[in-house]
């Protein structure tokens, strides 16, 4: 069985391509170098959903995992 290529399944070392908010490829690719999990922020953040961000080489800042697609698995 092959791995799912959605960004929520990305691991450190995977080659990913950044998507725009409409889900279209931007042509920007890089390796996942770090995974950052953000927990809900106290009482005012009541949705209780942990957010997952990826640090990708060649891209400044963190990217929400739903805005990438895996192109090559580690």
N, C-alpha and C positions, 0 to 999 in steps of 0.2 A: 504494500500500500504506500502511495506517495504522500509526502507531507503537503499540508495546506499552504498556499503561498500568500495568505492574508498577513498583513503586518503584525497582527496580534500573536502570530506564531513565530516571529523572528527571534533569532538567538544571536549572541555575540559571534561575529565572524561571517554572518550571512551577507551576501551582496543584495542590496535593496535599491529600488527605484522610487523616488518621491512622486506622489500624486498630488494634483491640485484638489481643492474642495469638491469639485465635480467628479472626481475619480479618474481624471484623464492623466496619462503619464506626462511628466515635465521634461524627461530626458536627463534629469539629475540622478546620478547613481553614487553609491558609496557603501562602505562596509559598516555594519553595526559595531560600534566600539564600546557602548555602554547602554544598559537598560535602567531606566529610572521609574520606580513605582511611586505614585503620589497617593497618599491616603486621604480620605475625606477630612476637611478642615474644620472640625468642631461642630457646634450646634447649627450654624447657619448653612452648612453644607449637608443637607438632609437626604440627598439622593443615595448616599452610602456607596457610591461606585468608586472603586480604585481606578485611577487613571494611569496609563502606562505610556511612557515616552521613550524614544530611542535617540541616542546620540550617534550620528552618522558622520563618517569622515568626509570632509569636503563641504559640509553643510554647517553653517553657524547656528548654534542654539539646538534646542531639543525639538523633536518632531513627534506628534501624536502617532501611535502605532497604526491607527486606521488610515493614515495618509502615506503609507508605503506599501509596496508589493515586493515580495521576495523574488529575485531573479535567479539566484544561485544559492543553494544551501551549503552550509559549512560541512 
